[in-house]
Amino acid sequence: MSTTDTTTALRDRVETVLAATPKGLLINGQWREASDGSTFEVENPATGEVLAEMASATREDAAAAMDAAANAQEAWARTPARERAEILRAAFDLVQERAEDLALLMTLEMGKPFAEALGEVKYGGEFLRWFAEEAVRDYGRYMDTPEGNLRMLVTHKPVGPCLLITPWNFPLAMATRKVAPAVAAGCTMVLKPARLTPLTSQYFAQLMIEAGIPDGVLNVVSSKSASSVSEPIMADPRLRKVSFTGSTPVGKQLMKAATDNVLRTSMELGGNGPLIVFEDADLDKAVAGAMAAKMRNMGEACTAANRLLVHESVVEEFVAKLAEKMAALTVGNGLDEGVDVGPLVEAKARDSVEAFVADAVERGARVVVGGARAEGPGYFYQPTLLTDVPADARAVTEEIFGPVAPVVTFADEDEAVELANATEYGLASYVFTEDISRGLRIGDRIEFGLMGLNVGVISNAAAPFGGVKQSGLGREGGAEGIAEYTTTQYIGVENPWGAVPPSGAGRPA
C-alpha cells in the first residue's frame, strides 16, 4: 500500500472508530450519562478539531462508581485466580485484534504518530498478558515458627477497592499497567482517565467487558473536573488504595488526602532524567539512545532524557551527530505516513516548552536545531537541540515534557554523578559507556529507580517500574506489580503435634 493509500485508509476509519468508542460513564457494568447531563469535549491537538463529547462525572457519579466497586469486591476476591487470569488473557487477545483502532484513537486524542501508537498498544497489551500469568503465582508460605509451637500460614489477599488515576501521555499503557495487576490480585476498581485523553481508556474498558469482567469490578468515570471524582472516592472509608501517575504536585495532594483513611498508595510522579555519555561511549549507540529516550512520545514522557550530560572530550562530535538526526525528523499530523513528531497535547504544553527554550537562550544557551514553533493549526514545536546550557537553566532544573534536548558538559565521573543527582526527582536515567564496571558503579551512585545501560528505552511489563525521591512510591510491572494490590495476612495455626516436645526429644513416630 502506498503512503497516500495508508494515510487515506486511516482517515477513512476515524468516524467508525470514534462511533464505536463509549462516551458515557461505566458504572456497575452499564455505560450511562452523567447524573446532571454535563459533558466535556475532547480535542485533536494536531488540528484543534473536537473529536467527541464525553459524559463528565459528578460527585454523585463518583459515589455511585465507588458503591459498585465496593459491592462487587467480596465476590470478585473469591473468584478463582485462574478465572481472573483468563479474563486478562482474553483482554490481551482483544487488544491485539483491535490494535489499529486503539492506536488510531491515541493518535487522534494525544497526537503521537500512528506507528508509535501501535508500539504503545504492543507495550500496553503486555501488562495484560504478564499479569494473566502472575495471577496464579501469587505465592504465600506455610512453615513452622522457629520455636515449633505454631505453624505459620502466610497468605496474600486483595487490598480491596482501588482508585486508579491515569495520565494523558500513554492512555492505554497507563491504564493496563494499573488495571491488569488489580484484576490479577482480585481488586475492584474505579478508573479515572485524564481529561485530555479519555477515548483510548474507554475503548479499552469496553474490551474488558467483552473479555468477561463482571459488573462493578471495573468502573470508569471520566470528568472535566478531577476533584469531582477523586475527592468523594478518597473520602470513602471503603476505598483501600489509590494509584496515580502524573505530576508531583498533584501526587502530593493525593498522598495528603490518603492519610485520612490510611490508604495504600502507588505514586509514579515527575522526572528529570539524565542521559550520561562518557568519553569511552560508542557515540553512534549513544546518539541512538538519546533519540529514543528524548524524542519518544514527542518528549512527553516521565522517563524522557531531560538532560544530556556529555563528557567534554566528546561533546562536539556527539552534538554534531545528534543534530543531524534531530534535524531529519518530520513534524506533522500523526495520521500522516512518515511523521516522526506529532503535536504537543495542548496549547499550554506548547507554550511551556517555548518558555523553557527562551529561558535557556536568555542564559546563554545556543540553539543548534529547531528552537521555534512548527507550522500547523495544532500545537507543534520543532525538535530542538541546545548546547552551552548553564546548570541553572529551567530546562536543566525542571521537567521539560517536550522535544527539547539541553546538553551540559562534565569533566569526570564524580562531576557526572553530581550533576545527575542534582534534582529532587529520581525516576529514569541512562548511561552510555563501554566500561561495564563503570556503568554498574554509576548505577550504585545515582539516585534513580530506573537506569538504562547503553540503551534508551527500558520499559517492560516484566520489569519493576518506579522512582525514588519526589518521583514517587511503589512499583508497577514485574513480580513486584501484583504485590502493590495485595495485603499480607498471617494466621498462626496450632501445632498439629500438640505441645512442643522437651528439648532434645523427637516427635512421635
SVG drawing of the C-alpha trace seen along z (x, -y; Angstrom):
<svg xmlns="http://www.w3.org/2000/svg" viewBox="-29 -37 68 81">
<polyline fill="none" stroke="black" stroke-width="0.4" points="0.0,0.0 1.4,-3.4 2.0,-6.2 -1.1,-8.1 -3.2,-4.9 -2.2,-4.2 -3.0,-7.8 -6.3,-7.7 -7.2,-4.3 -6.5,-5.7 -8.5,-8.8 -11.4,-6.8 -11.6,-4.8 -11.8,-7.8 -15.6,-8.2 -16.1,-4.4 -13.7,-4.1 -15.0,-7.2 -18.6,-5.9 -17.5,-2.6 -15.9,-4.3 -18.2,-4.7 -18.7,-8.3 -20.5,-7.7 -19.6,-6.6 -19.1,-2.9 -20.8,-2.2 -21.8,1.3 -21.4,2.7 -23.5,0.1 -22.5,-2.9 -24.6,-5.9 -24.8,-9.7 -23.6,-11.9 -26.2,-12.4 -26.6,-16.0 -26.2,-15.5 -22.9,-17.5 -20.3,-16.8 -16.8,-17.9 -15.1,-18.0 -12.0,-16.0 -9.9,-17.9 -7.4,-16.7 -4.2,-18.5 -3.0,-18.2 -6.0,-20.2 -7.8,-21.8 -11.0,-20.0 -13.4,-18.5 -13.3,-14.7 -16.1,-13.8 -18.3,-15.0 -17.9,-12.9 -20.1,-12.5 -18.5,-14.4 -18.8,-12.5 -20.1,-14.4 -19.5,-13.8 -22.7,-11.7 -21.4,-9.6 -18.1,-9.1 -20.0,-7.9 -22.1,-5.5 -18.9,-4.1 -17.5,-3.6 -20.7,-1.8 -20.4,0.5 -16.8,1.3 -17.4,1.9 -20.4,4.1 -18.5,6.3 -15.4,6.7 -16.2,9.7 -17.4,11.9 -14.5,10.8 -12.0,11.6 -13.4,15.1 -13.2,15.6 -10.6,18.2 -7.2,16.8 -7.4,18.9 -10.7,17.2 -9.3,13.8 -6.3,14.8 -8.5,16.0 -10.2,12.6 -6.9,10.8 -5.7,13.2 -8.9,12.7 -8.5,8.9 -4.9,9.2 -6.2,11.0 -8.8,8.4 -6.2,5.6 -4.1,7.3 -7.2,7.7 -8.2,4.1 -4.6,2.7 -5.2,0.3 -8.4,-1.1 -6.6,-1.7 -3.6,-3.3 -5.9,-5.5 -7.6,-6.8 -4.3,-7.6 -3.1,-9.5 -6.3,-11.4 -6.6,-12.5 -3.0,-13.0 -1.0,-13.3 1.6,-10.7 2.4,-9.3 0.4,-6.2 3.4,-3.9 4.4,-4.9 0.9,-4.5 1.0,-0.9 4.1,-0.5 2.2,-1.6 -0.6,0.9 2.0,3.7 3.7,2.4 0.4,1.8 -1.1,5.1 1.9,6.9 0.7,5.9 -2.5,7.9 -0.5,11.0 2.1,10.6 -0.4,10.3 -2.6,13.1 0.4,15.2 1.1,13.7 -2.4,14.0 -2.0,17.8 1.5,17.4 0.9,15.1 2.7,17.3 2.3,17.5 4.1,19.8 3.5,22.5 6.1,23.3 6.9,23.8 7.8,21.0 11.4,21.2 10.2,22.4 8.0,25.1 4.9,24.1 2.9,22.8 2.5,23.3 2.6,20.1 0.1,19.7 1.0,16.6 -1.4,15.6 -1.8,12.7 -5.3,11.1 -6.6,8.4 -6.2,5.0 -9.8,4.0 -11.4,1.3 -8.9,-0.9 -8.9,-4.3 -6.7,-4.3 -5.9,-7.8 -4.1,-7.7 -2.3,-10.4 -2.8,-11.6 0.6,-10.8 0.2,-7.0 -3.6,-6.5 -3.6,-2.7 -0.4,-1.6 -1.0,-3.5 -4.5,-2.0 -3.4,1.6 -0.4,1.1 -2.8,0.4 -5.9,2.4 -4.1,5.7 -2.5,6.2 -5.6,5.1 -7.6,7.7 -4.9,10.3 -5.0,9.6 -8.8,9.6 -9.4,5.9 -12.3,3.9 -11.6,0.5 -12.7,-2.9 -10.6,-4.2 -10.3,-8.0 -8.7,-8.7 -7.1,-12.0 -9.5,-14.7 -7.4,-15.3 -7.4,-11.6 -10.3,-9.5 -11.2,-7.9 -8.5,-5.2 -9.2,-4.2 -12.9,-3.9 -12.4,-1.8 -10.1,0.4 -12.8,0.7 -15.3,1.9 -12.8,4.6 -12.6,5.6 -16.3,6.0 -16.1,8.2 -13.4,10.2 -15.8,11.1 -15.1,8.8 -18.1,8.9 -20.3,5.9 -18.9,3.5 -15.3,4.8 -14.1,2.1 -15.9,-1.3 -14.8,-4.3 -15.6,-7.9 -14.1,-10.4 -14.7,-14.0 -13.7,-17.6 -13.1,-18.1 -10.6,-15.7 -11.5,-16.7 -15.2,-16.0 -14.2,-12.3 -11.2,-12.0 -12.5,-13.8 -15.6,-11.8 -13.9,-8.5 -10.8,-9.3 -13.1,-10.2 -15.0,-6.9 -13.8,-4.5 -14.3,-1.5 -11.5,-2.6 -8.3,-0.8 -5.8,-2.0 -5.1,-4.9 -2.7,-4.5 -1.7,-7.7 0.5,-8.6 1.0,-12.3 2.7,-15.4 4.5,-15.5 2.4,-18.4 -0.9,-16.5 0.6,-13.4 1.5,-15.1 -2.1,-16.4 -3.4,-12.9 -0.9,-11.5 -2.1,-14.0 -5.7,-13.1 -4.8,-9.4 -3.6,-9.8 -7.2,-10.4 -8.2,-6.8 -4.6,-5.4 -4.8,-4.3 -2.2,-2.3 -0.6,-4.5 1.3,-3.9 2.7,-7.2 4.5,-7.5 5.3,-11.2 7.6,-13.6 11.1,-13.1 14.2,-14.9 16.2,-12.1 19.9,-12.4 21.5,-10.7 25.2,-10.5 27.6,-10.0 31.2,-9.1 34.3,-9.6 34.6,-5.9 31.0,-5.6 30.1,-4.3 28.8,-7.6 26.5,-6.1 24.9,-4.0 24.7,-7.0 23.0,-9.1 20.5,-6.4 19.8,-6.0 19.4,-9.8 17.0,-9.9 14.9,-7.1 15.0,-8.5 14.4,-12.1 12.0,-12.0 9.7,-9.1 6.2,-10.5 7.5,-14.0 9.4,-14.1 6.1,-13.9 7.2,-11.1 8.3,-11.0 11.0,-8.6 12.4,-11.1 16.1,-12.0 15.5,-15.5 19.2,-16.5 22.0,-15.2 25.2,-15.1 28.2,-14.7 31.9,-14.4 33.7,-17.5 36.1,-15.5 33.3,-14.1 30.6,-16.7 31.4,-18.3 31.2,-15.0 28.1,-13.9 26.3,-17.2 27.1,-17.1 25.7,-13.5 22.6,-14.2 21.9,-17.4 21.9,-15.5 19.4,-13.0 17.1,-15.6 17.1,-17.9 16.0,-14.9 12.8,-14.4 9.5,-15.1 6.9,-17.1 3.2,-16.8 -0.1,-15.1 0.4,-11.7 -2.1,-10.2 0.2,-11.1 2.8,-8.5 6.4,-9.4 5.7,-11.7 8.2,-11.3 7.0,-14.0 3.4,-14.9 1.9,-17.9 2.1,-18.6 -1.1,-17.7 -2.5,-21.2 -1.6,-24.9 -0.4,-25.2 2.1,-22.4 3.5,-24.0 3.7,-27.4 5.5,-25.8 8.2,-24.2 8.6,-27.6 9.3,-29.2 11.9,-26.6 13.8,-27.4 13.5,-31.1 14.9,-30.9 17.9,-28.8 18.7,-31.2 18.5,-34.2 21.0,-32.5 23.5,-31.9 22.5,-28.6 22.9,-28.2 20.2,-26.7 21.7,-24.1 18.5,-22.7 14.9,-23.9 14.0,-26.5 10.6,-27.6 7.0,-26.6 6.3,-24.4 3.6,-25.2 0.1,-23.9 -3.2,-24.7 -2.2,-22.3 0.2,-22.6 3.5,-21.8 7.0,-22.6 10.2,-21.8 12.6,-19.2 15.2,-21.4 18.8,-20.8 20.5,-23.3 24.2,-23.5 26.2,-25.6 23.2,-25.3 24.0,-26.6 23.2,-24.4 20.7,-26.9 18.6,-27.0 15.0,-25.8 15.5,-23.2 18.1,-21.6 16.4,-22.0 12.8,-21.3 10.9,-18.6 10.5,-19.9 7.9,-17.4 8.6,-18.2 11.0,-17.8 13.9,-19.8 17.3,-18.4 19.7,-20.5 23.3,-19.5 25.5,-20.0 29.2,-19.0 31.2,-17.3 34.9,-16.6 35.0,-13.4 32.8,-10.6 32.3,-12.4 31.0,-15.5 28.7,-13.4 27.2,-11.8 26.9,-15.1 25.1,-16.7 22.8,-13.6 21.8,-13.7 21.2,-17.5 17.4,-17.1 14.6,-16.3 13.4,-13.7 14.7,-10.1 12.8,-8.2 14.7,-7.2 18.3,-7.6 20.6,-6.5 24.3,-5.8 26.5,-5.2 29.9,-3.7 31.9,-0.8 33.2,-0.1 30.6,2.2 32.2,1.9 31.9,-1.9 28.3,-1.5 27.4,0.7 29.3,-1.6 27.3,-4.6 24.2,-2.6 25.2,-2.3 25.9,-6.0 23.0,-7.7 19.6,-8.1 17.1,-6.8 14.7,-3.9 15.4,-3.0 18.7,-3.0 19.3,-2.1 22.9,-1.0 23.7,-1.6 20.0,-1.6 17.5,-4.4 14.2,-2.5 13.9,-0.2 10.2,0.0 8.9,3.6 5.9,5.3 8.1,7.8 10.3,5.2 9.5,3.1 8.8,-0.5 9.0,-3.3 11.2,-6.0 12.7,-7.4 12.8,-10.8 10.0,-13.0 9.4,-10.7 7.1,-8.5 6.5,-5.4 5.9,-1.8 6.5,0.2 4.3,1.2 5.0,4.2 7.2,7.1 6.8,9.6 6.5,6.6 3.5,5.2 0.9,7.5 2.2,7.0 1.1,3.4 -2.5,4.6 -2.3,7.3 -2.1,7.3 -0.3,9.9 -2.2,12.0 -0.6,14.2 -2.6,17.0 -1.0,18.8 -2.1,22.5 -2.0,24.8 1.0,27.2 -0.5,30.4 1.8,32.4 0.3,30.8 2.6,29.3 6.2,28.6 8.3,31.6 11.0,31.2 14.4,30.0 16.3,32.8 13.2,35.0 12.0,36.1 8.4,36.0 6.3,39.1 7.0,41.7"/>
</svg>
